[in-house]
């Protein structure tokens, strides 16, 4: 992922999909403003142990089916899903939408972009 970021904090040329994604800056701003937001980390436990955003709920993509019932309590909440670079979180977002969740988006660039643009104390891996 390029280190040169545009005005939105996205890598130059990133194919941002506003219907499906939010930027790390939007997530940071929502959290700072105290807006209700459920942050779901769909990476593996090992990845989560390596680098994480405090307060994120760990629900690995491979456990989606087994954990769907527990996610139902958040069906009407705003949900942002993150992974390493953004591909798995888009899959997770699509799966939640198929299950009837309507206010769910993927965090563009994943935790990698979060580390580069928002919180350099979160390790890049």
N, C-alpha and C positions, 0 to 999 in steps of 0.2 A: 504494500500500500504506500502510495506516495506520501512524502512528508510535507509537500507544499499544499497548503489548505486554502480554499476559497473563502469568501466572506461569511459563509454559513458554517465554516469549520469542517467542511468536507474536503477530501482529497480532490485536487483539480481533475476534472473529467469523471468524477464519481457519477454513476447512473442513478441518481436519487429518484425514488418513486414515492412522491408525497402521499399517495393514497395508502401506501403500505409501510412507510418509514417515517421516523422522526430523527432529528439529529441529536448527537450527544449534548449539544448546547441547549436544545429544547428540553431535554431530560433534566439537565443541571438547573435550568431556570425554573422549571415546574417544581422540582424538589426544593429549591431555595425559597420559592414563594409559598411553600407549604401546601401545594395543590395535592389532592389525593391521587396517588399513583402507585400501582403495584408493579414493581420491577421484578421480572422473572428471568433468571439466568438459566439457559438451556444447555450449558456446557456440561462436561463430565465433572465428577467430584474432584479429580486430580487437577483439572484446569481451574476450577473454582478455588482450590487451595493455593494455586500458584498466583492468581490475580483475581481480585473481586471488587465489586462495588458494595460497600456496606449497606445492609438492609435488603439486598436482593434475595429473592426466594429461589433457591436452587431446585430446579425441576429438569433433570437431564432429558434431552430430546428422546432418547431411547426408552425413557420411562413414561412418555406422554400418555399412552393408553392406561397404564396402571395408576397414574396420578390425576387423570382428568376429573374424577369425582371430587377430589379435594380442591381442585381449581374452581369448581362450580360456585363456591362461595364468593368468588370474585367476578362472576359472569357479567355483572352490571357495572363493574369498576373500570377505570382507565388502566389498561395494562400495556407495559412496554417490555418486549422480550429482547434479550441480548445474548450474543454468543461471542466467538472470537473475532470474526470479521464481518458477520452479518448474514451469511448464507443459511445456517441452521436456524437462526431466529426468524428468518422469513418463512421457512418451512413450518416452524412452530406456530407462527402467527396465522398462516394459512389454515393449519389444522384447527386452531381455536376458532377461527371464523367459520369453518365448516360445521363446528359444534354449536354455533349460535352466539358466540362472543362477538359483540359489535364494535367495541371501543378498544381494539388491540392493534398495536403497531410494533414493528421491529426497529431496534436502534441501529441506524446506519453506521457501518464501520465497526460495530461491536466494541468490545472492551479494548481492542487495540487502538481504535480512534479515541476512545475515552482517555486512555493513557497518554496519547500524543497531544490531545487538545484540551482536556479538562483537568486531569489529575496525574501529573507525572510520577507521583509516588506509587501508583499502581504499576507493577512490573509489566514490561512488554515481553512477550514470549513468542 
